[in-house]
Amino acid sequence: MAIVNASDQTFYEETKSGLVLVDFWATWCGPCKMLAPVLEELAQEIDVPIVKLEVEENPATAGEYEVMSVPTLVLLKDGEVVAKTGGYQPKEALIDFINSYR
């Protein structure tokens, strides 16, 4: 599946149904840059949508989800938070993280 870049205006439409992995990130964040290619690989291997939201350009949504550091990964199911993790994660850990909530 393709990775979708969301904004405060489009976030809820992109995440309202099914299981969705959200990456809250920032352009200046080193671990976010390390995580980006991992998410690209993951998007090709799993059938769960990945939505990226840049926190400085979209502070309302980041604040609503209480994002205190980046990267923060949030797993939503039908728009509700089911799990949250932070920092760089290897692909295998992300697969396990997602599969534990299917």
C-alpha positions as CSV (number, residue, x, y, z in Angstrom):
1,M,0.0,0.0,0.0
2,A,1.1,3.6,-0.6
3,I,2.0,5.9,2.2
4,V,-0.3,8.8,2.5
5,N,0.8,12.3,3.8
6,A,-2.0,13.7,5.8
7,S,-2.7,17.2,7.2
8,D,-4.9,18.5,10.1
9,Q,-7.6,18.8,7.4
10,T,-7.4,15.3,5.9
11,F,-6.2,13.2,8.9
12,Y,-9.6,12.0,10.0
13,E,-10.7,11.0,6.6
14,E,-7.5,9.0,6.1
15,T,-7.8,7.2,9.5
16,K,-11.4,6.7,10.1
17,S,-11.8,3.0,9.2
18,G,-9.9,-0.2,9.6
19,L,-6.4,-0.6,11.1
20,V,-4.0,2.3,10.2
21,L,-0.5,3.0,11.3
22,V,0.2,6.7,11.8
23,D,3.8,8.2,11.8
24,F,4.0,11.5,13.6
25,W,7.3,13.0,12.4
26,A,9.3,16.2,11.9
27,T,11.6,17.3,9.1
28,W,14.5,18.0,11.6
29,C,14.2,14.7,13.4
30,G,17.1,12.2,12.8
31,P,15.3,9.1,13.9
32,C,12.3,10.1,11.7
33,K,14.7,10.2,8.7
34,M,16.0,6.7,9.7
35,L,12.4,5.4,10.0
36,A,11.2,6.7,6.6
37,P,12.8,4.0,4.5
38,V,11.7,1.3,6.9
39,L,8.1,2.5,6.5
40,E,8.5,2.5,2.7
41,E,9.5,-1.1,2.9
42,L,6.7,-1.9,5.3
43,A,4.1,-0.3,3.0
44,Q,5.1,-2.8,0.3
45,E,4.8,-5.8,2.6
46,I,1.7,-5.3,4.7
47,D,-2.0,-4.5,3.9
48,V,-2.3,-1.8,6.5
49,P,-2.4,1.8,5.4
50,I,0.4,4.0,6.7
51,V,-0.3,7.7,7.2
52,K,2.4,10.3,7.9
53,L,1.7,13.6,9.7
54,E,4.3,16.3,10.0
55,V,3.8,17.6,13.5
56,E,5.1,21.2,13.1
57,E,2.8,21.8,10.0
58,N,-0.1,20.1,11.7
59,P,0.0,20.9,15.4
60,A,-3.8,20.4,16.1
61,T,-3.8,16.7,15.3
62,A,-0.4,16.1,17.0
63,G,-1.7,17.8,20.1
64,E,-4.9,15.9,20.1
65,Y,-3.0,12.6,20.0
66,E,-0.6,13.9,22.8
67,V,2.5,13.6,20.6
68,M,5.4,14.7,22.9
69,S,8.3,13.4,20.8
70,V,9.0,12.3,17.3
71,P,8.8,9.8,15.8
72,T,5.7,8.6,17.5
73,L,3.8,5.7,15.9
74,V,0.1,5.3,16.7
75,L,-2.0,2.4,15.6
76,L,-5.6,3.3,15.1
77,K,-8.5,0.9,14.6
78,D,-11.6,2.5,13.2
79,G,-10.3,5.9,14.3
80,E,-9.6,4.9,17.9
81,V,-6.1,4.6,19.4
82,V,-5.2,0.9,20.2
83,A,-1.4,1.3,20.7
84,K,1.3,3.9,20.7
85,T,5.1,3.6,20.5
86,G,8.0,6.0,20.0
87,G,11.4,6.2,18.5
88,Y,13.0,4.4,15.7
89,Q,11.7,0.8,15.2
90,P,13.2,-1.9,12.9
91,K,10.8,-3.3,10.3
92,E,10.4,-6.7,12.2
93,A,9.4,-4.9,15.4
94,L,6.8,-2.9,13.5
95,I,5.4,-6.0,11.8
96,D,5.0,-7.6,15.3
97,F,3.5,-4.3,16.7
98,I,0.9,-4.2,13.9
99,N,0.1,-8.0,13.9
100,S,-0.6,-8.0,17.6
101,Y,-3.6,-5.7,17.0
102,R,-5.1,-7.4,13.9
